[in-house]
């Protein structure tokens, strides 16, 4: 028997190794933006004296940018190339980051939201480009494993963002200083004292975004002078957008994958955004609470490598169902166990979330025609809008204080619980579909 026929396809072919490494670095870049922004919800809530529901508009602006730009990004990439999409994405990322300079100057919460909205235009381009490009850089049989490997570098960027927030930003916020009783001092100060503190704290929030903007510009230059393969429909056939949309609509696994992705992203953002509020309810300050977020992200990162290994031996759809069930159990602990054990359950959710995004993504696109992949990827990125819609709803529950005798912040995690049930069912039913 021919040796080539019996050999397992490589995860990444040598000819694609450099593009794979460079594109994988983009996963870390948007991970940084995601997870330095999450704790800013709590920071703005205190500094601007906002209710949790209004402070969560930070996430609405951030993930709303994905919803706005994902499909236009896909249409742009179909017309031009993957490389063009990457360059435009990096450019928009940098512009949004640099807009933090005037936002801090004018001390306007709405200006910060607009800056984040534009920044995520860039992230929408990057995600719409990078995910399908990674899938195409090698054999179809290894595409989901390859995406899981690339996505494993996303939490490295996330950990960097969390570390900057925990070690540099949050400890320097004067507005979060507390008295001996553990109460925030800022709320009892005069208007003039608050104005001085606001000027200082907004500059502290601004600086890391300006720094990452400079890094993004450097990455832009690297991609500008690097050849990136443009593997969109290897037979050269291009369908009209209408034909592609019809193909996608009639693909049940893809269509339900978009729904599952929307609920997963909503759950992820809620878990990582409100871990600080959960800890705050236990009397833990923001800087210390962020350490629990870092611990959660560490578990998320380790689990990514574990699940990439497990996929060599187990069906990815079955693993998705099992990890979805694990997230459901941890969410129940977060809701009903009051105190530190509940916080530990909240941290543990991240272990089970690790494989969800790339696995849903890979399953949804598995049977999608190559020429439909770019637009198909756009709707999966657009599904990130779940991260814009549900955090304000969770914030509204938190603002209630107490629900049914439980702290409202505990009860608010019923929303991620529902989302994980959807993900679990997607894994279960797609697994049964394969067996048939």
Beta strands, then each sheet from edge to edge (+ up, - down):
strand 1: 402-403
strand 2: 406-407
sheet 1: 1+ 2-
end
